[in-house]
């Protein structure tokens, strides 16, 4: 056993009808936490509450009338949640007190994935927050009497691409970069703590999440489409799973109380896989702009990626990454409430309104 393995061992709110439909499917399957009346309001803690997913989740939780505690690194005004300052997860001080009274904790906080970041130093930095910080948080959660942690991991735990078949939740983990490794190790830490305590753990592995003001490749693509410029991906024939932030929040809310979620790992997506050209067309449709696609051969795109230092970005735009979300359907009766088209329509509408 390596030294590291030894250490590891020790919304934007949904429209009312969407929320109503989601809640109606949940009512018969409420988890009676701490002996409370089924259906009573729980206290839900959220780490990473100021982030892209976290801010959307706070609005969804408030819409569903949960008591919400936002665990923050620094003071901030939140009208939808009680803010508790915990500082960085690299330090354990105050975490147990901050989690006092929290029934379920949704753990979003993480050192985000950065393109072209590699090497042992990068892994060390990811581990410091994503693994060691998660260990401290889970230890404090046990001490505070938290019943369940819902951990947002990443599909990068499964790998970077698919060929013959989609990824499933039961696949052997095969992370390829430092970020993916750190998320896998964080999952392992949580499962170990759950095995030694009464804490329940649910793991969600999403792919690329899109929504209002999203960053990265999708933001760049959206900007190019908005300006009416051509994109060289017309010849790409791939399939990729994505998830709207609204659909991800819907699944997270389902996992708060559903009894079948305990001890499980779920893959999450919109349930509609797109090629890169289809993705660009959906963005263009949502923005009421034309999709200008040039059919540049994929081999030329990959060559251009190598010589410009953007190999990873081009690989993602040209390669496939598909996910099978049957497990969430079967165990949780969860079906993404928004289609891809509606997800992009909402995302682009809010992005334009906020720009």
TORZAFI-662088 format. One record per residue (C-alpha): x, y, z; residue in three letters. Coordinates in steps of 0.1 Angstrom, whole numbers, padded with zeros to 4 digits, always signed. Last residue first. Layout:
XYZALA
...
This chain:
-0247+0406-0199UNK
-0273+0393-0174UNK
-0303+0392-0198UNK
-0280+0376-0225UNK
-0269+0349-0201UNK
-0304+0343-0189UNK
-0318+0338-0224UNK
-0288+0317-0234UNK
-0292+0293-0205UNK
-0330+0291-0208UNK
-0329+0283-0245UNK
-0299+0259-0239UNK
-0319+0239-0214UNK
-0350+0240-0235UNK
-0332+0226-0265UNK
-0314+0199-0244UNK
-0348+0188-0229UNK
-0357+0198-0194UNK
-0371+0176-0167UNK
-0343+0150-0167UNK
-0359+0117-0157UNK
-0354+0104-0122UNK
-0373+0073-0109UNK
-0346+0071-0083UNK
-0334+0036-0087UNK
-0344+0029-0123UNK
-0339+0062-0139UNK
-0308+0070-0119UNK
-0294+0036-0130UNK
-0303+0042-0166UNK
-0280+0072-0169UNK
-0257+0057-0195UNK
-0230+0083-0204UNK
-0213+0092-0237UNK
-0180+0109-0243UNK
-0170+0112-0279UNK
-0141+0130-0295UNK
-0139+0160-0318UNK
-0147+0189-0294UNK
-0130+0171-0265UNK
-0099+0163-0285UNK
-0098+0199-0298UNK
-0098+0213-0262UNK
-0071+0188-0251UNK
-0049+0194-0280UNK
-0048+0232-0275UNK
-0010+0237-0276UNK
-0012+0254-0310UNK
+0008+0227-0328UNK
-0012+0199-0313UNK
-0046+0215-0318UNK
-0039+0223-0354UNK
-0030+0186-0360UNK
-0063+0176-0344UNK
-0083+0200-0365UNK
-0065+0188-0397UNK
-0073+0152-0388UNK
-0109+0161-0382UNK
-0114+0174-0417UNK
-0127+0210-0419UNK
-0164+0210-0428UNK
-0172+0247-0421UNK
-0201+0254-0399UNK
-0220+0287-0396UNK
-0249+0282-0372UNK
-0272+0312-0378UNK
-0284+0332-0347UNK
-0316+0332-0328UNK
-0295+0327-0296UNK
-0312+0294-0286UNK
-0311+0283-0322UNK
-0274+0291-0324UNK
-0266+0272-0292UNK
-0286+0242-0305UNK
-0268+0244-0338UNK
-0234+0245-0321UNK
-0243+0214-0301UNK
-0255+0196-0332UNK
-0221+0204-0349UNK
-0203+0190-0318UNK
-0224+0158-0318UNK
-0251+0156-0292UNK
-0262+0130-0266UNK
-0297+0134-0252UNK
-0302+0120-0216UNK
-0296+0154-0201UNK
-0268+0139-0181UNK
-0260+0124-0147UNK
-0240+0093-0137UNK
-0250+0079-0103UNK
-0230+0064-0074UNK
-0250+0048-0046UNK
-0246+0044-0008UNK
-0279+0061-0001UNK
-0298+0071-0032UNK
-0325+0045-0027UNK
-0339+0063+0004UNK
-0347+0095-0017UNK
-0342+0124+0006UNK
-0315+0147-0007UNK
-0309+0127-0039UNK
-0339+0141-0057UNK
-0327+0176-0049UNK
-0293+0167-0065UNK
-0311+0153-0096UNK
-0331+0185-0101UNK
-0300+0206-0096UNK
-0283+0186-0124UNK
-0313+0192-0147UNK
-0312+0229-0141UNK
-0274+0231-0145UNK
-0281+0215-0179UNK
-0262+0183-0185UNK
-0239+0172-0214UNK
-0233+0138-0231UNK
-0212+0138-0262UNK
-0215+0120-0295UNK
-0190+0124-0324UNK
-0192+0131-0361UNK
-0171+0162-0368UNK
-0172+0174-0404UNK
-0189+0207-0397UNK
-0165+0216-0369UNK
-0146+0245-0384UNK
-0166+0273-0368UNK
-0178+0304-0388UNK
-0183+0338-0372UNK
-0218+0353-0366UNK
-0207+0373-0335UNK
-0231+0354-0313UNK
-0219+0321-0327UNK
-0183+0330-0317UNK
-0193+0340-0282UNK
-0214+0309-0277UNK
-0184+0287-0288UNK
-0161+0305-0263UNK
-0186+0302-0235UNK
-0191+0265-0243UNK
-0154+0259-0243UNK
-0148+0273-0209UNK
-0172+0294-0188UNK
-0210+0292-0181UNK
-0227+0325-0177UNK
-0262+0309-0177UNK
-0262+0271-0181UNK
-0240+0242-0191UNK
-0225+0214-0171UNK
-0198+0192-0188UNK
-0202+0156-0175UNK
-0218+0148-0142UNK
-0207+0122-0117UNK
-0230+0121-0086UNK
-0220+0103-0055UNK
-0244+0096-0026UNK
-0230+0090+0009UNK
-0248+0080+0041UNK
-0231+0088+0074UNK
-0237+0062+0101UNK
-0200+0056+0106UNK
-0171+0034+0095UNK
-0183+0024+0060UNK
-0194+0059+0054UNK
-0159+0071+0062UNK
-0145+0047+0037UNK
-0170+0057+0010UNK
-0162+0094+0015UNK
-0124+0088+0012UNK
-0129+0067-0019UNK
-0151+0094-0036UNK
-0124+0119-0028UNK
-0098+0097-0043UNK
-0118+0095-0075UNK
-0122+0133-0076UNK
-0084+0137-0071UNK
-0076+0113-0099UNK
-0100+0131-0123UNK
-0084+0164-0115UNK
-0049+0150-0119UNK
-0056+0135-0153UNK
-0066+0102-0169UNK
-0092+0088-0144UNK
-0100+0051-0150UNK
-0126+0040-0125UNK
-0139+0005-0132UNK
-0174+0008-0147UNK
-0204+0004-0124UNK
-0218+0039-0129UNK
-0219+0034-0167UNK
-0198+0049-0195UNK
-0213+0047-0230UNK
-0203+0019-0254UNK
-0177+0011-0281UNK
-0157+0043-0281UNK
-0159+0065-0250UNK
-0137+0094-0239UNK
-0119+0110-0209UNK
-0122+0084-0182UNK
-0146+0071-0155UNK
-0134+0095-0128UNK
-0136+0122-0155UNK
-0174+0118-0152UNK
-0170+0142-0122UNK
-0178+0143-0084UNK
-0207+0161-0068UNK
-0210+0146-0034UNK
-0244+0142-0017UNK
-0236+0138+0020UNK
-0262+0122+0043UNK
-0272+0121+0080UNK
-0252+0150+0094UNK
-0246+0144+0131UNK
-0221+0172+0137UNK
-0192+0147+0144UNK
-0200+0128+0112UNK
-0201+0160+0092UNK
-0168+0172+0107UNK
-0152+0140+0094UNK
-0168+0145+0060UNK
-0155+0180+0058UNK
-0120+0171+0068UNK
-0119+0143+0043UNK
-0134+0165+0016UNK
-0106+0191+0022UNK
-0080+0163+0020UNK
-0094+0150-0013UNK
-0106+0179-0034UNK
-0087+0207-0017UNK
-0052+0195-0011UNK
-0056+0167-0036UNK
-0060+0191-0065UNK
-0028+0210-0054UNK
-0008+0178-0051UNK
-0020+0166-0085UNK
-0009+0198-0101UNK
+0025+0195-0084UNK
+0029+0160-0097UNK
+0025+0171-0133UNK
-0004+0185-0154UNK
-0025+0216-0160UNK
-0033+0219-0197UNK
-0069+0229-0191UNK
-0079+0237-0155UNK
-0104+0216-0135UNK
-0119+0234-0105UNK
-0105+0230-0070UNK
-0136+0218-0053UNK
-0167+0229-0034UNK
-0199+0211-0045UNK
-0207+0191-0014UNK
-0244+0188-0008UNK
-0249+0182+0030UNK
-0280+0167+0044UNK
-0294+0171+0080UNK
-0276+0203+0090UNK
-0282+0213+0126UNK
-0246+0220+0134UNK
-0226+0219+0102UNK
-0208+0253+0109UNK
-0199+0241+0144UNK
-0182+0210+0129UNK
-0164+0230+0103UNK
-0150+0256+0127UNK
-0114+0248+0123UNK
-0107+0220+0098UNK
-0083+0239+0075UNK
-0077+0230+0038UNK
-0114+0234+0034UNK
-0109+0271+0032UNK
-0129+0295+0054UNK
-0160+0282+0072UNK
-0183+0312+0072UNK
-0219+0304+0077UNK
-0245+0320+0054UNK
-0282+0313+0060UNK
-0298+0309+0026UNK
-0320+0325+0000UNK
-0312+0362+0007UNK
-0275+0357+0007UNK
-0251+0385+0015UNK
-0215+0374+0016UNK
-0188+0369+0042UNK
-0159+0347+0032UNK
-0152+0310+0025UNK
-0189+0302+0026UNK
-0211+0273+0038UNK
-0246+0281+0026UNK
-0272+0268+0049UNK
-0307+0261+0035UNK
-0340+0254+0051UNK
-0358+0236+0023UNK
-0388+0254+0007UNK
-0386+0238-0027UNK
-0381+0272-0043UNK
-0354+0278-0017UNK
-0337+0246-0028UNK
-0339+0256-0064UNK
-0325+0291-0057UNK
-0296+0276-0037UNK
-0289+0251-0064UNK
-0284+0278-0091UNK
-0259+0296-0069UNK
-0241+0263-0062UNK
-0239+0252-0098UNK
-0220+0283-0110UNK
-0202+0289-0077UNK
-0213+0309-0046UNK
-0226+0279-0028UNK
-0194+0259-0031UNK
-0205+0240+0000UNK
-0243+0235+0005UNK
-0260+0226+0037UNK
-0296+0213+0036UNK
-0319+0217+0067UNK
-0349+0195+0062UNK
-0385+0207+0060UNK
-0411+0180+0069UNK
-0423+0156+0042UNK
-0420+0126+0064UNK
-0424+0137+0100UNK
-0390+0138+0116UNK
-0373+0107+0131UNK
-0338+0120+0125UNK
-0343+0117+0087UNK
-0375+0101+0074UNK
-0365+0098+0038UNK
-0393+0108+0014UNK
-0403+0083-0013UNK
-0440+0089-0017UNK
-0435+0126-0021UNK
-0407+0124-0046UNK
-0426+0121-0079UNK
-0448+0150-0069UNK
-0418+0171-0060UNK
-0403+0168-0095UNK
-0436+0176-0112UNK
-0442+0206-0090UNK
-0407+0219-0096UNK
-0411+0216-0133UNK
-0445+0233-0131UNK
-0432+0262-0110UNK
-0405+0272-0134UNK
-0370+0261-0122UNK
-0350+0285-0101UNK
-0315+0295-0114UNK
-0302+0274-0101UNK
-0072+0066+0079UNK
-0076+0047+0044UNK
-0068+0078+0024UNK
-0036+0083+0042UNK
-0025+0047+0036UNK
-0034+0050+0000UNK
-0011+0081-0002UNK
+0017+0062+0015UNK
+0014+0034-0010UNK
+0000+0000+0000UNK
